[in-house]
């Protein structure tokens, strides 16, 4: 399984399309930093507004800007192609010839998606951190709660944000993987996953639908800002992690039920 995962990850990270998307993820934080650097007006006390005074805040701002659509789009492309892409190319049947059961193969596909999510979020953080240190001064960070922490403590909180964001993207990956088992058209799986994100974002913005907001995946992506409070908002971030786990369980079960009974001889 370790060898198969390494092979799957190698294929994923060598694919030109995926490399291009990772390149975009690395460039966007730099563009945000440059835009803030060139801006002449005061952007207030928000996360974005604090970047000019402390480059470490660029990392948090990058996630605030990229989590709603940029990161989900990247994950949807990789996860939506995981099974549907193999089926479309006709290579899925040959994969199943290997002495690995369908459930283990599906778990392998999802593990690869999780690795990609973690790599994508880490890349965003590293790019934003490098750009922030080059473009702005760095030092103790004033959190959203008003407490000031040292730069080293801020770096630890950045690590928490990366792990939390990766968990949120992994939950979306489970949704996209489930859709990927339902079709042999990769673009259809990717489009359905992206539409799900957009619809969820729209529903979250409608005040009259506040009752359904806790059940929407996108509602909890923004809870990473709990790491910018003292003490860390463990309760809200914990609820987000539970929501992510619920999505993985439900849509992982859908993917398993479909994939283990899927006809791949056609």
C-alpha positions, -999 to +999 in steps of 0.1 A: +000+000+000+029+024+008+044+017-026+010+022-044+004+054-025+039+067-034+032+058-071-002+075-070+012+106-054+041+107-079+016+106-108-005+134-091+024+157-085+040+151-119+009+159-139+014+193-157-022+204-149-017+198-112+017+215-112+001+245-129-026+247-102+000+244-074+019+272-092-012+294-090-016+286-053+020+298-048+015+330-068-017+342-053-003+350-018+025+369-034+000+390-055-020+397-023+012+409-006+022+431-035-013+446-037-012+454+000+023+468-003+012+491-032-021+502-015-020+537-001-053+537+019-057+523+053-075+489+053-084+490+089-079+464+116-090+433+097-066+405+089-058+421+055-054+455+071-028+442+095-005+428+068+013+461+063+024+461+100+034+425+102+042+402+073+032+371+093-004+382+089-002+376+052-005+339+057-038+342+076-050+367+050-041+343+021-062+315+037-091+339+043-091+349+006-083+315-010-104+291+011-138+302-003-130+291-040-093+289-050-083+260-028-116+241-033-113+244-071-078+229-070-089+200-047-120+194-067-100+189-099-077+163-083-103+144-064-129+146-091-104+130-115-093+103-091-117+075-102-136+091-132-103+099-149-091+063-146-125+051-160-124+075-189-089+064-199-098+027-195-071+021-170-094+014-140-099-022-150-061-028-151-058-012-116-083-037-103-062-066-116-036-058-089-039-078-057-056-049-039-093-050-031-116-023-043-121-008-008-083-006-003-079+010-038-105+035-030-089+043+004-056+047-015-072+072-039-085+091-010-052+090+009-036+106-022-063+133-022-055+140+015-018+142+008-025+167-020-047+188+003-020+190+029+006+199+003-016+226-013-023+242+021+013+240+032+024+256-002+000+285+004+014+290+039+050+289+028+045+312-001+026+337+020+052+335+048+081+341+023+063+370+006+053+385+040+089+384+053+103+400+021+076+427+017+068+437+053+084+438+087+078+409+110+075+406+148+050+399+175+015+394+162-017+410+175-045+385+174-081+392+166-089+390+203-064+419+210-037+397+226-002+400+213+019+368+209+055+363+199+065+355+163+074+319+172+039+314+187+024+329+156+043+304+135+027+276+156-007+290+150+000+291+112+007+254+115-027+249+132-043+269+103-026+247+077-038+215+094-073+228+098-076+241+063-062+208+050-089+189+070-116+211+054-102+205+019-100+167+026-137+168+035-144+184+001-121+158-014-144+131-001-174+147-017-156+150-051-143+114-048-179+102-042-191+121-073-161+107-092-173+071-086-207+080-101-195+091-136-169+083-162-166+120-172-139+137-150-150+172-160-185+163-148-172+152-114-151+184-111-180+206-122-205+190-098-180+194-069-174+231-078-211+237-082-217+222-047-192+246-032-208+276-050-243+267-040-232+261-004-216+295-004-248+311-017-270+294+008-246+305+036-251+341+025-289+340+027-301+351+062-334+333+059-315+300+056-295+304+088-310+272+101-292+251+075-259+270+078-244+246+104-249+217+080-230+233+051-194+223+046-183+258+036-196+273+068-168+257+088-139+266+065-137+301+079-134+287+115-096+287+110-097+322+125-101+305+159-063+301+158-061+339+158-077+342+192-064+338+227-070+312+239-075+293+206-112+289+199-111+251+204-148+247+206-156+263+172-127+246+155-136+213+171-171+216+157-156+223+123-135+192+125-165+171+135-184+185+105-155+176+083-154+141+097-191+137+092-188+147+055-159+122+051-179+094+067-211+100+047-195+106+013-168+080+019-196+055+025-213+066-008-181+063-027-174+028-011-210+016-019-207+027-055-171+017-062-173-018-047-203-025-070-192-006-100-191-024-134-157-016-149-159-041-178-177-017-201 
